[in-house]
Amino acid sequence: MGLLEAIILGIIQGLTEFLPVSSSGHLEIGAVLLNAHTSESLLFSVLVHAATALSTIIVFRKDIASIFKGIFTFKWNDSYDFAAKIIISMIPIGIVGVFFEKQVASFFTGNLLLVGSMLLVTSVLLAFTQTVKNQQGGPVSYWQAIIIGIAQAIAILPGISRAGSTIATALLLGVNKEKAARFSFLMVLIPILGASLLKVLDYIEAPAAANQTSGFVLFMGFIMAFVAGLFACKAMIKIVKEGKLIYFSIYCAIVGSIAIISQLI
């Protein structure tokens, strides 16, 4: 992987991790177009995902600090309640990750037909959010947390947006817009860090085979993903509040259709 490919893929990862357009789907499309497969550099994949996790931590640093502060009071309070819901929401993705790792990995093979089809599914889901654009909504409940968690597990498919599916599901369930975005972004932190840790362990076992990319290229990919992630995370919060997800629905429909047509041709 060269410097230009790393910069482009880093920006794609940072932007699409938070914008409702599917980071995995766009990385697959980008890899095909650039002929740069990130699977050849396991460390690159670890770093760009860590970069987006770091950008989330920075944007929501006050919320995270407040949650930890509340937890260490050792009394049941809003922080414990929120943390419990986050943990519940991670159960579906944990089950998928533990029991279906090989099946999931098989989806990431540069199959633009699958990516395009799933982008169309994302488009439809985002379009449905327009039906609740004037709804004030409330906080995430426990049963809503598990359903949002199931949406996150389904979003492991390339082309299904994690941010789009979880936020859209929350909105359709009647969750407040701002709370839906906050919950969506915070619920992914532990799964991203956990997946990154597993990849680090894989890298430690076979560093030479897993990394064929120079240190400077890896660094630039990390920086690009981090900066793009900061921008996208802040932008997405505003977009959800203003109810403008329909624009991303249109975008996903266009990109998905192009991906499908290009695969068929």
N, C-alpha and C positions, 0 to 999 in steps of 0.2 A: 504494500500500500504506500502510495506516494503522499507528499505533503498536501497537494491540492485535494486529493480524494479524502484525506483525513479531515481537512478543514471543512469541506462540503458536508461530509457525513456527520461531523461533530455538530455543525449548525443544524442539520436536519434533525438529529437526535434531540438537541436542546429545545428547538421550536416545537417539534411534534410530540414530545413527551407530555406537554401541558396543553397545547392546542388540540381540539377534538378532531384530529385528522389521522391518527394512528402512527406512532413513531416506528413500530415494527414494519408496518406496510410501506412507509416511505423509505425506510432503510433498505428494504428488499428492492424497491423500485430503483433507488439510488445506486445500490450495489450492482444491479443488472446494467443500468445505463453507463456507469463508470467502470464496469468490469472489475470492481474492487470488492471482494468478498470479505467481510469483517470476520468471518469464521476463521480466516487464516491468521488473525491476530486476536487471540482471546483476551490479551491484556488491553487492547484498544477498546473492546466491548465493555470490559470492567470499568475502565476509566471514564468513558462517556456516560455510563449509567451512574457512576459515582458522582460525576459532575452535576448531573441533573438532580440527584438526591441532595447534594450540597446546596444547590440553588434553592431548593424547597425549604431546607433548614433555615437559610438566611431570610427568605421572604416571610416565613412563619415563625421566626425565632422568638417573638414575644408570646405567641400562642403555645409553643413548645415549652418555653420557660415557665409559663403559667401552669401548664399541665403537670410538669415535674414538681413545681412548688406545691401544688395542691395535693399530689400523691404523697409527698413526704410529710404531710401533716398527719398521715396515718388515720384519717377519718374519712368516712364515705362522704364525698362532695361531688361537685360538678366535674372536677378533674378526673376522679376515679370513674365516674359515670361515662365520660367521654372516652377515656382510655379503654374501658371495658367494651364499648361499642366498636372501637377500632380493632381490638383483638378479635371480636366476633366476626367482623367483616373480613378478616384475613383467613378464616377457616377454609372457605372454598378454594382460594388460590393455593393454600398450603396443601390441600388434598390433591389438587391437580399437579402441583409441582413434585410431590413425593411419589405418587402412584402412576403418573402419566408423562414423566419427563421425556422418555424416548419418543412417544407418540407426538408430543408437542414439538420436539426438535425436528421431526420429519416434515413439519409444515413449512419450515424455513429453508426452502430449496430454490428460491428464485421463481416460484410459481406465480406469475402475474395474474393468471386467471383467478386463482384463489384470492389473492390480494385485492384485485379489482372487485370481485363479488362481495367480499367483506366490507370494502369501502362503501359499496352501495347500501349494505345493511346499516352501517354507521350513519349514512346520509338520511335514511328513513327514520332512524331513531332520533336523530337531532331535529328532524322536521316535526316530529310529534311534540317536542317541547314547546312549540308555538301555541299549543292548546292550553298551556298553563302559564303563559307569559304575564298575566295580570294577577296571578295567585301569590299571596304573601307567604303562605306556608309556615311550617314550624320547624323545630329541631329534629335531628335524626333519632328515631326510636330504635329499640333493639331489633324488632322484626324487620324494620327497614334496613338496618345495618347488614343483616345477613343477606337480604335480597341485593343490596348494592354490592356486597362481597361476591355474590354469584355473577353479577354483571362484570366485575373485575376479572373473575376467573375465565369467563367467556372471551374477554378482551385479550387473552393470551394469543388468540388467533391473529396472524398478521393481516391488518386491514380493519380490524375492530379496534376503535380508539378506546383506550382505557379511560382517559379523562372524559371523552364524549359519552361513553356508555355509563360510567358511574354517575356523572353529573346529570345526564338525561334521566337515568333511572330514579335518582333522588328527586328530581323535579316532578316527574310523573307520579311519584309516590306522595307528593305534597310537601316536600321539604323546602324550607326557605332558600332562596337563591344563593345568598352569601354563605349560609351554613352548608349548603350542598357543595359549593366549590371548596370550602375549607376542609370539609370531611373527606372529599375526594382526593385532595392533594396530600393530606396528612396520612390517610390510610395506606398509601402506596410506599411510604418511607421504609418501613420494616421489610416488606417483600423485596424492594429494590436492593436494600443493603444485604439482605439474606442471600439473594441470588448472586450479588457481587462477591460475597464471601465464598460461596461455592465455586465460582469461577476462579477466584484467587487460589483456592486449594487445587483446582485442576491445573492452573498455571504453575504452581509450585512443583507439582508432580512431573510436568513435562514442559519446562520453560522454553526450551529451544524449539520444540514443535509447535508450541502455542503462540509464539511471538516471532514474526518475521519483519517487524516494523521498528524503525529507529526511535531512540528516545525523544528527539526533538519533534518528530511527527506525532508521537503519542501525546506529548505535552500540548502541542497546538490543537489536537483533537479535543483534549480535555478542556482547554481554555475556551474554545469555540462553543462547546456544548454547555459549559457553565454560563457564559455570557448570554447565549441564546436562551438558556433555561430561565435565567433571571427575568429577561424581557418577557418571555412567553407566559411565565407564571403570573406576573403582575398584570399582564394584558388580559389573561383569561379570567381573572377575578372580576375585572371591569366588564368584560364581554358578557359573563353570566348575569351580573347584576342588571345590565341593560337589555337582556333578552335578545341578543344578536346571534344566537347559535345557528339561525337559519342560513346565514351566509356560509358557514362551514358545511352545512348540509349540502348546499349547492356545489361548493368546492369539492367535497368528497364524491358527489355524483359525477362530476366532470372527470376528475382524476381516475375514479374507479372505471368509468366507461372507457377512457383512453387506455388504461391498463388491460382491460379485457379485449378490446379491439386489437391492440398491438400483439397480444398473445395469440389471438386467433389468426391474425395475418401472418 
